[in-house]
Amino acid sequence: MVLPKAISRLIESFERLPGIGPKTAQRLTFYLLHVPQHELDQFADNLRDLKSETVTCSICFNVGEQDPCGICLSPQRERNIICVVEAPLDVLAIEKAGAYKGLYHVLHGAISPLNNIGPDELHIQELFPRLKKDEITEIILATNPNMEGETTAMYITDQIKRMNILNIKITRIARGLPTGSDLEYADEVSLIKSFEGRREY
């Protein structure tokens, strides 16, 4: 069966998304084929607005609607603590758990030599001026509990210790999270326990 070009193109677009295989891409495409046109138009509008109506915060590098983001601007946040995470989805998971009320720093990845991702490909260097400028007393390293996350946490710890900032405590979230898992998939109780049981790094 030769598929119409419009269907083939959409299947190929879905296949480029992470975690979407050929079968899932086909199912999604044929599902959308039978959706009412007004819903398809809304879907297309949401996709188009995804880039134009979001910005990356110039302070913490989280994704928001304004720069600086709402978390960085909020007077209700504890401004002496920074939680370092790998991705904006990690911020979402932590905020949903409600276990943390400080600030964030989003790296947008983790150090992975096998994938040619070094410290310079991430937002690591932008963290250090924040430690000098702001009255930060604690850095919480909440990178994922896998090899890349641990490597990233160790690198950041080493760099901070070289800066000789004596009043900063470096902690690592506790093992309420299973090793090898990602923060975005963690349940709220595990995240709360991870923050409660964080240790000095």
N, C-alpha and C positions, 0 to 999 in steps of 0.2 A: 504494500500500500504506500503510495506516494502522498506524504502529508502536504497540506497547503504551506506556503512559505511563512505565513504569519505564525502558524502553529510551531513549525520547526524552529523559527527564530526565538520564540518565547521559551521553548523547551531548552534550547542552548543557553539562554540567559539564566534560567533557573539552575542549570547544571553548574554554572560558574560560582554559585553560592556555596559557602562551606556547609558540609553535611547533607547536601542534596545530590542524590545519585540520579541516574537516568530514569529509573522507574518513578521515583518521587516527582521528578521534573515533569514527566508526562502526566501524572495524576493531577498535579497542581494546574497545569495548562488546560487540561480538559475540564477540570472543575470550573476554572475561570471562564471557559467558553460558554458555560450554561448559566453564569451569573447575570442578573439584569444589568443593562447597559449603565444605568445611573450608579450602580455599585462599582462597576469597572472604572467609570470616570472618576469616582471618589478615590479608588485605589491608585489610579494613575496620578491624580493630584497629590496624594500623600507621598508617592515616590518622588515626584518632581520637587516637592517642598522639603524633602529630607535634607538636602544640602543647603538650599537657599535660606531656610529658616532656623538653622542651627549654627552655632559657632563653637570653637574650641577656646576655653578660658585661657587667657594669657598668664594666669598665676598658677593654677593647679592642673591645667590641661584636661579637665573634664569637659564633657560636651554639654552645652546648655543653650538657652535662647538669648543670652546676653554675655558680654565680656566686661568685667569679671562676672563669673557665674553667681547664682543665688547663694550657694554655700559659702563662697569666699566673701561675699558682701554681708552675710547674715550676722547681726550683732549677737544672736543667741548661741553662736558656735563658740566652743572653747578654742581660743586663738593661740594657745601655747602648745598644742599637740598637732602633729601632722601624721596622717596615716598614708603610707606609700602602697599603692596598688598597681596592678599591671594594666587594667582596662576599665573604661567607664562602666561596664556591666558589673564590675566588682563594687564600685561605689553604689550602684543601684541595689545590689544584694545586701550590703552593709546597712544602708539607709533603711531598707525594708525591715531588717532585723531590729533596728532601733537601739542597738547596743553601743553606739558611738556618736559623740556630739562634737568632735573636733573638726579640723580641716583635712584636706586630702592633697595628694600629689599623684597624678596618673602618669605612669611611664609609657603607656601604649606599647606594651610588649615586655619581653624578658630577654636577658642575655642568653644567646643560643649559638655557640660557635659552629655547630653542625649546620645551622641555617644561615650562617654568615651575618648574624645579628650581634653586634658588639655594643658597648655602652654608648658610643656616639650615635647609634641609630635610635636610641630611646631618649626620653626626656629626663635623664638622670642629672646631667650637669645643671639644669635649671633649678633643681632642688636646693643645691648648696648655697646660692645667694639668699634664699629664703631663711636659711638657718642663721645667717649672719645678721640679716636685716630685722627679722621678727624676733620676738621674745619666746623662742621655742624652747621648751624644756624636755619634750619627749618626741621621738620618732618611732612610730609603730610600723614595722616592716610586715606588710600583709600580702606579700607576693605568694603565689601558689606553692603548695607544699610538694613540688616536684623538683627535678634536677635543675631546670632552668630558673625556677623561682628561688631556690636556695643559692644558686650561683649569683643571681642578681642581688639578693639580700646580703650575701657576704661581701660583694663588691662595694655596695653602698656603705656598709658598716666600715670597711677599710678606709674608704675615702673620707668619711666623717671623722674617724679617729685621727687621720692625718691632718685634719683641719685644726686639731687641738681646741675644740670648743668643749670646755670642761663641764658646762652646766646641762648638756644634752644627754638624756638617758635614751639608749637605743633598745627597743624591745621587739620581740618577734611574737606573732600571734601563736597561741598554744595549739596543741594537736587535737583540738575539737574537730578538726577537718581531717578526713582520711588522706593519707599520703597518696600523691598522684592525682588528686582531684582538683577541680577548678572552683574558685570562690563563687562564680555565678550560679553553680549548680548546688551549692550548699543550702541546707535547710536553716531556718532562722535560729533554732535552738543551738545547732552546732556553731553558728557564727557568734552567738552570744557567749557561749562557753569559750570560744577561741579568744575573744577579747578579754573576758574575765581572767583567763589563765595565761595571759601573755607574760613572757619572761624577758629579762634583760639579755641583749644579744651581744 
